[in-house]
Amino acid sequence: MSKKIIAIILAVVMLVAVLAACGGGNSTPSNNTPSNNTPADNGKKDEGKKDEGKDSEPAKEEYTEKYVVRVGIMDPKPSIYYDTLIEPWEKAVTEYSNGRITFEDYASGAICGMGSGLDAIRTGTIDVAQDAFAFYTGVYPYCELVNMCGVRCKSLQAFNNMMPDYTKAFPESMDEEFYVLGRYVPCYMAWILTDKFVESMSDLKGLTIRATGSAMSFVNGTGAVGTMVASPDIFESIKLHVIDGAFFSIGGTNTFGIYEVAHYATTHPYYFPENSVSMSRELYNSMDPEAQAIFDKSRDDFREAANNYSACADPDALKMIEEAGAEFYVEEMNEKCAAEMLEVADQLMKEKAAEMDAAGLDGTGALEWLNVNAPKY
């Protein structure tokens, strides 16, 4: 009996061994399961993981929203200003956006003008406006300082190229409130009088001269009496002898036909009447990232167009005045008279810097920066 039991036990052990050899365990792959080295992998064992990674990457968002941006400018359409500065910049933005961003232009001061453009943006009447920050006396002090009549830049383009660095060195609240596309000087200012050139400051004594913003104190400092008159009203004001002349631009003299009532212009070499074109910060912030990047990129196009405009504004305006058959004469201010006026301007800029220091701003630092850097551009 014991031998029979032993035989049964041995039989069971042998059966278990045979079953294990036939693949009952997991240590050895079966013929139908390829190993890491079998041809079934073809060297692509991680391909599935790679594909899974690609599928998990977020797809690039395609922006399709369209924007129609309303632009308000003073000069008519067409004009030297519109054709040389505004239109090239608008075309660049439209091309960059493949037509997603387009513009509606309101020219000839139809909606806003110099001194009212920023307010039109604030109220939502317009999206982009031409204006001059220096018109807003007491609001943008660093801007007022650089718009006074003693900055020693060698040319209009030099001033344009200086402004981004000056703005970076002395930032101001306009960049928080508005998206500033460009700050630039369109042309030289001139003393526009009815019957004579300005050979010395004594020629201005007692004359009532149209002036604006930060130029007002300078005009008064020469012995003239500065008074504010809106640009479109200068013609009638001179014609009716309300004022004797204007501290104004050659371009503006052409635009508003002032050459018909005032025939002598003496250009001033060290006064740069800065203009600006700004956009609603609220509108910019509401745009998709692609549209914002397009406007960022367009700032370089704007500066290039502004330099082109600065180069041609006065010559083209004079050509148009000549073609109109006007008796209009232009003379560059002589060195002695320019030196006299620089003394006035330097004193006013020092006073302005001290006023800024007293208000907790770095007026002295800004003035020193201008005196050192302006001649370098």
Buried (B, 14 or more C-beta within 10 A) or exposed (E): EEEEEEEEEEEEEEEEEEEEEEEEEEEEEEEEEBEEEEEEEEEEEEEEEEEEEEEEEEEEEEEEEEBEBBBBBBBEBEBBBBBBBBBBBBEBBBEBBEEBBEBEBBBBBBBBBBBBBBBBBBEEBBBBBBBBBBBBEEBBBBBBBBBBBBBBBEBBBBBBBBBBEBBEBBEBEBEEBBBBBBBBBBBBBBBBBBEEBBEBBEBBEEBBBBBBBBBBBBBBBBBBBBBEBBBBBBBEBBBEEBBBBBBBBBBBBBBBEBBBBBBBBBBBBBBBBBBBBBBBBBBBEEBBEBBBEBBEEBBEBBBBBBBBBBBBBBEBBBEBBEEEEBEBEBBBBBEEBBEBBBEBBBEBBBEBBEBBBEEEBBBEBBBEBBBEBBEEB
